[in-house]
Amino acid sequence: MFKIIGGILVILVFAGVGLAYKYGFIFNPSPTEPPKVSSIYEFKMKNIDGSDVSLETYKGKVVMIVNTASKCGYTPQYEQLQAVYDKYKDQNFVILGFPANNFLEQEPGTDSEIKEFCSLKYKVTFPMFSKISVKGADQHPLYTYLTNEKSNPGFSGDIGWNFEKFLLGKDGKTIARWKSNVKPDDPQVIEAIEKALK
């Protein structure tokens, strides 16, 4: 009896470890060295339609960068993100959404499926980009840059979940970072955006 229970426990432990590895919680570290760039404006990304977009396009704007997902408990934040974008977009503010499937495979769709979901369900009009990895060995260099202490001191550390937010000033430097549970229209977020826009 004890051998059976012990065997089941061993199987459960290995299954748990396997899942933790699969979803990037253990044994799958992000790159330790940041990319050889001096500014976020040096990155060229694919937008949700597959076209190249230089982030230099957003130079001089206050930029919020968010890793998104369509099947997450935080997915309704799309609505608040869009509302914040609508309120400040004419004041040199922009939100850049980067879909990622790193956490419990909550962004399984193709770029076209993600675009359709965001457009139909949440009427998203802020720039959305092609799906990338924001954590782990295959982390996109943009997120290596954002999460590495050498390239983004004071705001480093792995992305913990979907809908983490970075706020960049008009000079492209990070001025704030919020975890997933801080809503886009939280007073502290709005205060930081308005201060950066002055």
matplotlib code that plots the C-alpha trace (Angstrom):
import matplotlib.pyplot as plt

x = [0.0, 2.7, 4.7, 1.7, 1.1, 4.8, 4.8, 1.8, 3.6, 6.7, 4.6, 2.8, 6.1, 7.6, 4.5, 4.5, 8.1, 7.5, 4.6, 6.6, 9.4, 7.0, 5.5, 8.8, 8.6, 11.8, 14.9, 14.1, 15.9, 15.8, 19.0, 21.4, 23.0, 21.0, 21.0, 23.7, 21.4, 21.4, 17.8, 14.4, 14.2, 16.7, 14.3, 12.3, 9.2, 6.6, 3.1, 0.0, -0.3, 3.3, 4.8, 8.1, 7.7, 10.7, 10.0, 11.7, 8.2, 7.2, 10.1, 8.9, 5.8, 5.0, 4.7, 3.1, 4.3, 2.0, 2.3, -1.2, -3.2, -6.7, -7.6, -6.3, -8.2, -6.7, -7.8, -10.7, -7.9, -8.0, -11.1, -9.3, -6.2, -8.3, -10.1, -6.8, -5.5, -8.6, -8.2, -4.5, -3.7, -4.0, -1.4, 1.5, 0.6, 0.5, 0.1, 1.9, 0.5, 2.7, 0.8, 2.6, 1.9, 4.3, 1.8, -0.4, -0.7, -3.2, -2.4, -2.6, -4.0, -2.4, -1.7, -4.8, -6.9, -5.6, -6.3, -9.8, -10.4, -9.1, -11.0, -14.3, -14.5, -12.7, -12.6, -8.8, -7.3, -3.9, -0.9, -0.8, 2.3, 3.1, 3.2, 6.5, 8.0, 8.5, 10.2, 12.6, 15.4, 13.4, 12.7, 12.5, 15.4, 13.0, 11.9, 15.4, 16.2, 13.2, 13.8, 17.6, 19.1, 22.0, 19.8, 16.8, 18.1, 15.5, 12.8, 14.4, 13.1, 11.3, 7.8, 5.5, 2.3, 0.2, -0.6, 2.5, 3.0, 6.1, 5.7, 8.4, 8.9, 9.3, 13.1, 12.4, 13.5, 11.4, 9.7, 7.3, 6.5, 3.3, 2.3, -0.6, -3.1, -2.6, -5.3, -4.5, -6.9, -5.6, -5.0, -1.3, -1.0, -3.1, -1.0, 2.3, 1.0, -0.2, 3.0, 5.1, 2.9, 3.6]
y = [0.0, 2.4, 1.5, 2.4, 5.7, 6.4, 5.6, 7.9, 10.7, 10.3, 10.5, 13.6, 15.3, 14.6, 15.7, 18.9, 19.5, 18.8, 21.3, 23.9, 23.6, 23.7, 26.9, 28.6, 28.6, 26.6, 25.5, 27.8, 31.0, 34.1, 35.3, 36.9, 39.4, 42.2, 42.8, 45.2, 48.2, 51.5, 52.4, 50.8, 52.7, 50.4, 47.5, 46.6, 44.5, 42.7, 44.2, 42.0, 42.1, 41.0, 44.3, 45.6, 48.5, 50.4, 51.4, 54.7, 55.5, 56.2, 58.4, 61.5, 59.7, 58.3, 54.6, 51.8, 48.3, 45.4, 41.6, 40.4, 37.1, 36.3, 33.5, 35.0, 36.2, 39.6, 39.7, 42.2, 44.7, 45.2, 47.3, 49.5, 49.7, 50.9, 53.5, 54.9, 54.9, 56.8, 59.3, 60.2, 59.2, 62.8, 63.9, 61.8, 58.6, 55.2, 51.6, 48.7, 45.3, 42.2, 38.9, 36.1, 32.4, 32.0, 31.5, 28.4, 28.7, 31.5, 33.0, 30.0, 31.7, 32.9, 36.6, 36.9, 35.2, 37.5, 40.5, 39.4, 38.7, 42.0, 43.9, 42.3, 41.7, 44.8, 47.2, 47.5, 50.2, 50.7, 49.1, 45.3, 43.2, 39.7, 37.1, 36.8, 35.1, 37.4, 35.0, 32.0, 30.9, 32.0, 35.5, 38.2, 40.6, 43.5, 41.8, 40.9, 44.6, 45.5, 42.9, 43.0, 45.0, 46.1, 47.6, 48.7, 49.3, 49.7, 47.9, 44.5, 41.1, 38.3, 38.9, 37.1, 36.8, 38.3, 42.0, 43.4, 47.0, 49.1, 52.9, 54.7, 58.4, 60.6, 59.8, 56.0, 55.3, 53.3, 55.4, 52.8, 49.1, 47.4, 43.8, 42.2, 43.0, 46.7, 47.8, 50.2, 52.8, 52.5, 56.0, 55.4, 54.5, 57.5, 59.8, 58.4, 58.8, 62.4, 63.3, 61.9, 63.8, 67.2]
z = [0.0, 1.0, -2.1, -4.3, -2.5, -2.8, -6.5, -7.1, -5.2, -7.3, -10.5, -9.2, -8.3, -11.7, -13.5, -11.4, -12.3, -15.9, -16.0, -14.1, -16.7, -19.6, -18.4, -17.6, -13.8, -13.2, -15.1, -18.0, -17.2, -19.3, -21.0, -18.5, -20.8, -22.4, -26.1, -27.4, -27.8, -26.0, -26.4, -26.9, -30.2, -31.8, -31.8, -34.9, -34.2, -36.3, -35.9, -35.6, -39.4, -40.0, -41.0, -39.6, -37.2, -35.8, -32.2, -33.1, -34.5, -30.9, -30.0, -28.1, -26.9, -23.5, -24.1, -22.1, -23.0, -22.0, -22.5, -23.3, -23.5, -24.7, -22.2, -18.9, -15.9, -16.6, -20.2, -19.4, -18.8, -22.6, -22.0, -19.5, -21.7, -24.6, -22.4, -21.2, -24.8, -26.0, -23.3, -23.8, -27.4, -28.7, -26.0, -27.3, -25.4, -26.9, -25.7, -27.4, -26.8, -27.1, -27.1, -25.3, -24.7, -21.8, -18.9, -19.0, -22.7, -22.3, -25.7, -28.1, -31.2, -34.3, -34.9, -37.1, -34.4, -31.7, -33.8, -34.5, -30.8, -29.7, -32.4, -32.0, -28.2, -26.9, -29.9, -29.5, -31.7, -30.0, -31.7, -31.3, -32.3, -33.4, -30.6, -28.8, -25.8, -22.8, -20.5, -20.6, -22.9, -26.0, -24.6, -27.2, -27.0, -26.3, -23.1, -22.2, -22.5, -20.3, -17.6, -17.3, -14.5, -16.8, -19.4, -17.3, -13.8, -11.1, -13.2, -13.8, -13.0, -14.9, -16.1, -13.6, -15.6, -18.4, -18.4, -16.7, -17.7, -18.3, -18.7, -20.7, -20.7, -23.8, -23.8, -24.0, -20.4, -18.1, -15.4, -13.8, -13.8, -12.6, -11.9, -13.6, -10.8, -11.1, -13.5, -16.4, -15.0, -11.4, -9.9, -9.6, -13.3, -14.4, -12.2, -13.7, -17.2, -16.7, -15.0, -17.9, -20.4, -18.9]

ax = plt.figure().add_subplot(projection="3d")
ax.plot(x, y, z, "-o")
ax.set_aspect("equal")
plt.show()
